[in-house]
Structures are given as structure tokens and as C-alpha cells.
Amino acid sequence: MPTEPSLTPAVFAAANPAAGESASSPIRDYLSTRSSGRFADSSFAALMLLCACSIFAIVAFIFWILTVRSHLSLVQFGWKFFSRSAWDPVSGDFGALPFIYGTLATSFLALLMAVPLALGVAVFVTELCPKPLRAPISFLTELLAAIPSVVYGLWGVFVLVPLMRDVVGPFLSKTLGWTGFFSGANFGVGLLTAGIILAIMILPIISSLTRDIMLAVPNSQREGVLALGATRWEMIRVGVLRNSRIGIVGAIMLGLGRALGETMAVTMVIGNHPNISRSLFAPANTLASVIAGEFTEATGDLYLSALIEIGLALFLVTIVVNAIARLMVWAVTRGAPVGAA
Amino acid sequence: MSTQPTVPPSHSRPMNFQSKAMRFNTARRAATNHFVSGLAVLATVIVLAPLAAILFYLVYKGASSLNLAFFTNVPAPVGQPGGGMANSILGSGVILLLASLMGIPVGIASGVYLAEFGRGKMLANAVRFTADVLNGVPSIVMGIAIYSLVVMPQKHFSALAGGIVLGIMMVPTVTRTTEEMLSTVPHAIREAALGLGVPKWRTVLSVSLRTASPGIITGCMLAFARVAGETAPLLFTAFGNQFWSFKLNEPIAALPLQIFVYAISPYDEWHRLAWAGSLVLIVMIMVSVTLVRIYASRGVLKGGS
């Protein structure tokens, strides 16, 4: 038998007859004066949506303006712009092949050096290193990412270039000169030096993404492989690397996207000369560095237009590379937020 | 019947039942294991070496040129000793302020859309994807786009154009970190506010954003630090200036630009200034990044991020 009435609304209303009809709680009052809430809500949501869509607008705008401004060169040279190696501002003859070659060569060299190192760091940080060291090492590699490009360039010009010229270059040409990759005059500046700087610059992004991807591998995988009697390396190879390979390829491609567009440091150490040479000591130019080097000196509309067309090409290529890479990384981390670049 | 193992669970020789060939195999596998572990450690050392080298050279070459004049004077003409980078530091401040005013509100609003309104919608996924892709667009492309859009019609370089470029570059980073931070805010808090009859816009502003604010500030600082060192897009927008410059509609000096100009110049005096400027730039960036890390690690929502 209930001795106390439970506080259901009906009982409550019966006990206080006035409450049902004209409750004057502050909350009720507040709500009844808020008839404009719906309008405010929908306009707030619309404003947020507008800002979100501005990101589409930015991408579309960049594409549109670059297309418009490179119109002259697009019409003049057509598709052959990308297969011609002439670059003669005086006679108005332009082709982007040397820069495409320079970009591909430096990026390839950078990936060649950076990928094994980045994988090594990621394996060390996630699987091998003692817990207390994890955070500091991750932090230090991310500091590498925080160093501005121009500071890398400065360091490259005054430390790396002399080193390449006086020590590394002569050694390489003596031991590997027969391959043809390390022949010719060695000024210290050139493809190889640019590749090394690029490798240092893209290392942090590849290693931090790979680390995130490897951390996303469930521990039961590791335990399972270890329980079968695998050594630690076999566990890493079979249990971790094999499961995250798509994501790792994605991370490498994101690094590639960075390498393709990196400008200042490369401009400062690559030697800035539009030529295609087999030797890695030869000065060259990349898509990004030719823009940085010649844009403000571009006299004449066609010259400017050709440089903007190079920018347009760089924009499209990096968008495609980054889009594919993102999808690959997402496929592995399942949409989980990936460490900020 | 209890089946006690006759062989004690010894860890020293667990494989003593193996054949000779298998034992050799085990030894080989163990050796591979050690070899690869060694390679991983070596890789880490090799990666950290350039960082140490760069920081060492910055301090070694830059510290001696830092004095009061560096922070108060404008650049001296060629051949004259002394001179500083005061106008560049100020100019960088102006450009970064402009960039933050443009980039941070838009970035936060987009992040709010992704986290609070767009959950699970196709449009939100598209925005998120586009933001990530935009993040990877080379800064020099941004530079020539804004050159074409702002500088070309106006026919002169300006601080404003520099601010716009860096502002746009901040948007994707701020958007994504805001979204991440908002998605760590527990739903119960939002529901409590909505249950009290607070309108949704008010809930977002006063409850969700407020709860996530340490993380969002972190994101903004990281975006800020990232664009603070950008040089390439400023070449064609802010352009640089050897004198005091305050007007938004005129070329303005910026620290990274000045470092670049000094670094490629043939004068030793200017090289020294370039090192000193780099040291200042990197100290500013690293202090902000480190502060942010410390601040974020003891954020409001423990374990949230």
C-alpha cells in the first residue's frame, strides 16, 4: 500500500491545481518568449553551412582563376606544352618538360630516401621503443614538420651544399661515377641536394601518418601472431605492416604530394636551370621552383600565362595525388581523424 | 588425471624439442629480428640528426647577431653594418593578424557544421574530403591564385593579399581540428542544454564550443604556426618591403620573405641576419607549438583527444 503519493505529473497536478494550467516556472517563461528560436536556429545552421561550402568555393575559385589567367598559354601551346622542353622567354617559346622532369626526379629521390627511414621511425615508435620515449620522439619528428621551408633552404644553402660539394659529391663520383648518375661538374647545388632536403621535409608527414595507421591495428592481431611463435619482427611484418599496407601507401602518397609542391627550400638548392640531364649533380628546376624564381620577373603576358599554366598543372596533379592518398588512408583508419599535417 | 607438464615452462630454451634444422631456422629468425630492430633504431637516429643539425646551426650562427638593433631597426643598405628586421617582424604580425581574422572564423564555422549539423551527411563527407585535399595544395599555387585574383586587378602587391592567402591556408586545418575537438564533447552535455529549452545555436556556441575550446585554440595555434613560416605565397602577394610599412594596401615586409632575400644575397652581413631571423622565427614557432601541446595535454576533457 503506497504511503506516499509518487510524484507523477497527474498526482502533482492534483496536489497543486494551479500548476497544470498556468505554471510560471522561469524555464516555461523563457520558452514561451522564445518564438524566434526556430528562425535563429535555421539561420545559424545556414551560416555554418555557408562557411563549410566556402571550402568548395575556394577550390573552385583557384581552379577557375588559374584557368582564366593561363588562357593565353593554353591556346598557344595546347597539350604540347607538357612535352616540349624549350624554355625561352626572349622568343616566347615555352614548354614544361624540364620542370616536370625536375619535379619527378627530386620527388622520386626524396621518396627513395624518406620512405625506409619513415617506416623505420614508425616501427620503432609504435612497436619497439620503451613507452616513456614514445611521446618525445613523436614530438621531435613533428618539430621537423614545424620548421619553415625557408629555414630548410637557408640550412641547405650554407651547410648541405658545401657538404655535398666537398665531401659527398666527390665520394659518389669516385665510387658510383660509372653509373652516369654522378658525373659531370659538381657545384653542390642540383637534383641530389634538392632530393635530400625534400626527403628531410616529407619525413615527418609520412612517419606520423604511418604511426597513426599502425596504432590503428588492433592489439589482438599482434597477440595472435606472437602466440603462434613469431619473433617480434615477424609479428610486425605479418601482423602490423601487412594489415596496414594500403594506409602506408596512402601516407607515402601524401608525402609525395608534399614533395611535388614544396617550393622555397628546393628553389634555394636546386640551381635553377631548365635542363634535363642524367647526372644527379646537374642543376635543374621543378614546377614549383620555376614559378617562385621567375614569376615576379615575368615580362610579357605569354610568359606570365605559361607560368600560371604550370601552377595549374601543379594544382591538378597535387589534388589528384592527395585525393587518392586520403582515400587510402581513410580506408585503413576508417574515417578516424588522422593526425594534423 | 592431472597432466602436469613434464618439461618445466622454461623461458630459456622453449624450443629444445626442435630438430637441428629448425634450431638453425630459429637462430636465423632471431638474428633477423635483432637486425631489423637495429635498423629501426638507426632510422630514428638518422631522422633526428638533421633536426639536431638545423637547431645547432641556427643557434651557432644566429645567436651572435641577435641584439637590440635587430629588433628595433629596419634593414640597412648594402655595405652598412647593423640594421635589423624590426619591420619584417611587425609586417609578419600584421599579415598573420589579417589571416587569422579571415581564416579562423570561417574554419571554426565549417568545423561546427561538420560536427554539429552534418553528421553522416554526404555533403559533410565531401566538405571534410575537400578540406583535406585543400590542405595538400602547394602554397605556391595558392600564391599565384591570389596574385591573379587580387594583385592583378589592383596592379600592386599588398599586405591584404598576403593576409588573404595565409587566411585561406588556415581554413582547412582549423576546420578539421575544430571538428575533431567538437566530436569529443559528450552528447549528454548538449542534451542537457537542449533539454532545458536552450535553442540549438545557443547550445553550440555556449556549450559545445566552450567545452571544446582548449582543443580548438590548439588547432588555431597550429594553423597559425604553420602559415607563420610560409614564404612562397608571400612572394607574389605581400612582396616584401625594406622600410616601415603599415598600410594594408601596400607591399609589406615579412620575416620569412626577408630571410629568403638575405639568404640568396651574396653578402656575409646579410647571411648573418638571415640566420638570426631564422632563429627568431623558429623560436616563435616552437614556443607556440610547445605551449599548445602542454596546454592541450591538460585540456578540459581528459582523454578526449
Interface residues (C-beta under 8 A of the other chain):
Chain A: I27 Y30 L31 R34 G37 A40 D41 F44 A45 L47 M48 L49 L50 C51 A52 C53 S54 I55 F56 I58 V59 F61 I62 I65 L66 V68 R69 P116 L117 A118 L119 G120 V121 V123 F124 V125 L128 C129 I137 F139 L140 T141 E142 L143 L144 A146 I147 P148 S149 V150 V151 Y152 G153 L154 W155 V157 F158 V159 I200 L203 S207 T231 R232 W233 E234 I236 L254 G257 R258 L260 G261 E262 T263 M264 M268 A288 I291 A292 F295 T296 L307 I308 G311 L314 F315 T318 I319 V321 N322 A323 A325 R326 P337 A340 A341
Chain B: R29 A30 T32 N33 V36 S37 L39 A40 V41 L42 A43 T44 I46 V47 L48 P50 L51 A53 I54 Y57 L58 K61 P105 V106 A109 S110 V112 Y113 L114 E116 F117 G118 L123 A124 A126 V127 F129 T130 A131 D132 V133 L134 N135 G136 V137 P138 S139 I140 V141 M142 I144 A145 Y147 S148 L149 M152 I168 V171 P172 T173 T175 R176 T177 E179 E180 L196 G197 P199 K200 W201 V204 G219 L222 A225 R226 A228 G229 E230 T231 A232 L235 F236 F239 P256 I259 F260 A263 I264 H271 A274 W275 S278 L281 I282 I285 M286 V289 R293
